[in-house]
Structure formats: C-alpha cells, structure tokens
Amino acid sequence: DAGVIQSPRHEVTEMGQEVTLRCKPISGHDYLFWYRQTMMRGLELLIYFNNNVPIDDSGMPEDRFSAKMPNASFSTLKIQPSEPRDSAVYFCASSFERFYYEQYFGPGTRLTVT
Amino acid sequence: GENVEQHPSTLSVQEGDSAVIKCTYSDSASNYFPWYKQELGKGPQLIIDIRSNVGEKKDQRIAVTLNKTAKHFSLHITETQPEDSAVYFCAAPLISNFGNEKLTFGTGTRLTIIP
C-alpha cells in the first residue's frame, strides 16, 4: 500500500487567498484525521471523520476552516481566507475502526501564508 | 484540561548508550499509549504501543513501560544508533472538553545521537 497520500507537499500563498489541502487515506481505513503541527502548539487534532461523516470538529480554529470527505478515498481541508497565522504543517492520518488509535500519518503539507 | 506531559524536550545521547523519554497523562481511563517517531520532513510514524493490561512491551531495541497507578509511561531505546535521531511523541486517548475521546499528543522530544 502507498500509505496516506497528501497534496500538495508545499504550498505558499498570499494572505486572503483560498487554500485547499488534499488527502487520500489508506484503502479500507474507516477513520480520517486532520492535524496541524506548529512549534508553539505542537500537534493538534482539527477534525476527524468516521465512514466519511464528520464526528468531531471542535479543533477547527474558526469558520475560515472547513473539511469535507465526499467518499472513502478522498478528503479536503480548506482555508478561506488564509492568514499568516495559518502557516503550519498539516497532516492527514487514517486508521481502522477496530484499531482507532493506531493512526497512520501522511507526509504532510507545509503551508506558508505571506 | 486533560493533557499529556512529555520530558525531556531535548535529549543528546552518545551512540550505543540508552535513551529514556517519559510521559504522564491525566485521564485515569486511558487504556492505550502509542509512541510516534517523526523524522525531518516526514509525518509521525507509529513505532510501538502498549495497552493498559500490560506493564511492559519490547520490540528489538525499543521498549515501553507503563505504570497505571502513577499515570506515566516511558520509551526506552537501547544501543542507540544515528538513525534513531528524530523527534519522538507520546500520546494517550483523553476526554476533551467537549466530551469526546481524542488521541492527545505530548509536546515531543528531540533525540540526537552523537556518533
């Protein structure tokens, strides 16, 4: 298996622009997680899905952030409009329902908002 | 709120020596404790985990110990090698302020193996 796939790997954008991050989970995994990693706050869970349904989005910082999972093999995290404080590495992870906490992470997307 | 504390934040060890990283957690109901290794430019990778029904688990040079009474668990790496240099994260499932159980990560330990 190719593992969790994320794109793009790097994104540089200007403040106010819309940013869309993409994730393909490991085939057969029931759970998908979006995390954000910064030096100041460490690794934070933003939102997670179970069988394509959002379960907990309490970690989403504000209304500028939204996430979707239209099918079992694809999810997006969108920031609109982007701000410099959104600069971070965003990770997608997935897991089997039976082993919910055994999460497999993608390589991440490094987002820089200028 | 519920959290996971991890120490030390940085650790330098001579190649061949052992390294120990410690974590404490606050939710006594937590029952699963994974450790992740993150190399530069990559995502965290699960390297070992332990469940609350055992006190120790080993996998080659890596071992994890758990003390449920004291609510702490540790990662032990023996015979360290240069490729062990990375940032290590502990984690535990904690109940969030919204009542959901989430895997909560420690703040990370940057381990450097000195050749």
Interface residues (C-beta under 8 A of the other chain):
Chain A: V4 G42 L43 L45 I55 D56 S58 F91 A93 Y101 E102 Q103 Y104 F105 G106 P107 G108
Chain B: Y32 P34 Y36 G41 K42 G43 P44 Q45 L46 D49 F89 A91 P93 S96 N97 F98 N100 K102 L103 T104 F105 G106 T107 G108
